[in-house]
Amino acid sequence: MNKSFHEVVTSRRSIRSFSSEPVDIDEILLLLEHAIYAPSPANMQDFKFVISQNEDVLRALPDMCMEQDWIAQGSAVIAVCSEVSRVEEWFGDRAKELADQTTGGVVQTILLAASANNIGACWVAGFDQDPVKKLFNIPSSVSLQALVVLGHPYSKPDPRVEKDIYPLTFFDFYGNDLHDLTSVNHDYSVKLEKKLSSLQSSAKKSSSQLQKQVDKLKKFFFK
């Protein structure tokens, strides 16, 4: 893992085309060792994982996942689950919402760890709950939150198109877009330069007005 954090984040892609090279179980477990550090409400760590490298499972999944045939090419799949009932004991009606939030952090951590280790990965959210849960023998009391398909990329993905954060970012309240970049960046040299320019302009005006007054006095006293 020789990538910088910036490289790990910006090089991450949703990989849907895999080579025949398998992903070793040790590599998969390494991803989960990172994933368990993801935050969760009250540090409950309600997440659970089911790993499958079974080819029959991978071939069965596309029919349960909105006909996403590329899944069958994967080397492995991780089913990310949540024991929502545990969250309910603490947070009541907000349990499902908080479990979803936890899943987002867990899955993103898996994806970033995969990116850092040059493993292709893709988050699958479109699936039929009941048949997929049955496939993995997940109890009814446990929520199946997401699937992550793993494999070695078939080819190097295209560079990501860089996004500009400013159309997406507001300050202090929603809709208040960026209107003074120097304030946000604390680039006071720009502000000082503007202020100095304003003072110089004012000084020139004052000097010009003073000179006019002097000229008037000269005319009055030296007629």
Number of C-alpha atoms within 10 A of each C-alpha: 9 8 13 10 11 8 12 20 15 15 17 22 20 15 22 22 20 22 14 12 12 14 17 12 13 9 14 19 12 14 21 20 13 15 21 16 13 18 16 19 15 9 10 13 19 18 22 16 14 13 18 17 17 11 13 10 16 20 15 15 22 16 15 16 19 12 12 15 15 16 26 21 18 29 23 24 26 21 20 19 22 23 20 22 17 16 23 15 10 13 16 12 11 11 19 18 13 17 24 17 14 22 24 16 17 23 22 14 20 26 27 23 25 26 23 20 16 17 21 27 28 23 19 17 12 13 20 14 15 12 14 20 17 11 13 14 10 16 11 10 11 17 21 26 21 23 23 20 27 28 27 21 20 14 10 9 14 8 10 10 7 7 8 8 8 11 10 10 13 14 11 7 8 8 11 10 14 15 11 8 10 13 12 11 8 10 11 12 10 12 13 11 11 12 12 12 12 12 12 12 12 12 12 12 12 12 12 12 12 12 12 12 12 12 11 12 11 11 10 9 7 7 5
